[in-house]
Amino acid sequence: MASYSVNPEAVVFAQELIDRGQYVLTSDWSEVQPAATQQNDYLRKHSWDEYLRWHLGLTDGANGHTKARYAFVFGDFRRLHRMGLIACQFRAAEWRHKEVELAAHDLLQLLDSKTSG
């Protein structure tokens, strides 16, 4: 099983998206999660540095500037999705990637605190 580290750039970027109001609170993640074709389209128009910001996890040992290096996408390359964070937290918890699970949890708490009440 692959192991993952938290991508600190993605955490900061997600916090910035939340602060700027660039998020979707209710979505069907299975419908909006970027598919391989959408990822490839994004990479044709953007740098790897921009691509990595959308992924909470870095695959340990994988080469940089490959899609295999980046895991746990939380947005649609335009906005953060609350359901994307929930999916990241759930998948990370399921496979015991505690660092990524906690990062997703903290971001979810930040988003919920900004949008409740």
N, C-alpha and C positions, 0 to 999 in steps of 0.2 A: 504494500500500500504506500502511496506517495505521502510525503510529509510536507507541511506547508508552514511558512512564516507569515506573519502579518506584514502587509505592505504599508509602511507608514505614510507614503505619499497618497495612497488611496484614502486612508483615514482622514488626513488633512483635507483632501479634495471633497470628500463626502461631507465633512463639517462645513466647508465653504458653500456647497450646494444647499445644505439645510439653512444656513444663515441667509443666503440669497433668495430663499423660497423656491428653488428649482427642484421640486419634488412632486411626486404623485402619491397621494395617501391611499387610494383604493385602485387596484388594478388586478388583472388576471395575469400573474407573473408568467405562466406558461405561454401566454399569448404575446407578451411584450419583451420577454427575455431575448436578448440578441442571439439569433441563429448564426451559424457559421457564415452564411452569405452576408449577413449584416456586419459581422465582425470584419470580414474581408473588405467590404465596401468602406467601412470606417478606416481601416488601415491604409487603403489606397489614398485617402484624403488627409490623413493625420499621421503624426509620428508615433513611434513605439512609446515614447514618453507620455503622450496623451492617452494612448490605449491602456497603459498600465495603471493610470489613475482610477480606472473604473473597476479594478479588481482588488478585493480585500486580501487575497492570498497570493503568495509567491511560492511556486513549486520548488522545493529545495532540490538542488542539483540540476535543474533544467537550465538549458542555455537561455541567456537573455535574448530578447528580440525574436522570440518564437511564441506562438500562442500557447504552447505547452507550459511556458514559464508562469502564466497568469491564470488565476483561478478565483472563483467566488465573485462573479460579476454582480453588481448591485443596481445597475441602472440600464437605460436604453440608449446610452451615449448622448443623451440630451438632458435627462433628468434622473435624479435618484428616485427609486421606487421603494416605498415602505415594504411592499411584499418581496422585493429583491433582498432587502436586509433580513427579513424573516427567513427567506429561503437560505441565505448565507448562514445565518445562525443555526437553523435546523440541520442543514447538511454538515456543517462543521461539528455540531454536537453529535450527530449520528455516527460520524467517523472519528470522533475524539480528537479533533484539531482544536484544542482548548483556546489557544491564542486567538485564532480567527473567530471562534464562537464568541468570545468575550468582546472582541472589537466590534462585531456586528451587534451584539447586545447593547453595548455602550452607545453606538450610533442610533440604534432604535430608540433608546431611552431619550437621547438628545432630541431626536425628531418628535417624539411623542410629547415631550415637555414643551416644545415650541408650538405645537399644534393643538394642544388640549386647552380647553377653557376659553 
